[in-house]
Amino acid sequence: MDLSKVLSGLSGCMVVAASLTGCIRVDGDELEPEGGSLTIALRIDHNDDPSQCFVYDVDALAVAITGEAGFVTEAVADCHDLGMTFDGLLPGRYDVEVRLLDSAGDLKSEIVRRSGVAVESGSDRVLEVDFAFDWIDA
């Protein structure tokens, strides 16, 4: 068998396989930016002990993040998780609002706001949020 025919057949198969998996890039095409993540790390009264949720009668942590384009993402997590992570965020700056909720879903604390939190491609930005005891409704 002719070696050039074998090599051209193999290269043709590789091109087809690469195109099916999205591995072909045409000059001028821009690659999609790789996402980053933002982790909210909760502390209550300078403490990262989940029992503080019980002490202050806090049931959940609610987070809203707003991107530069104005798109808002919201999530709620159990207080005992002491935080949450937002994956797949585009690189850029985000405004973040964090609040504590009681078991009825009502606001239990002051709202903590952080502006311009930078998220970079391929990294996890950790934002520590500490609710002082006097920011939580008794």
Order of alpha helices (4+ residues) and beta strands (2+ residues): alpha-beta-alpha-beta-beta-beta-beta-beta-beta
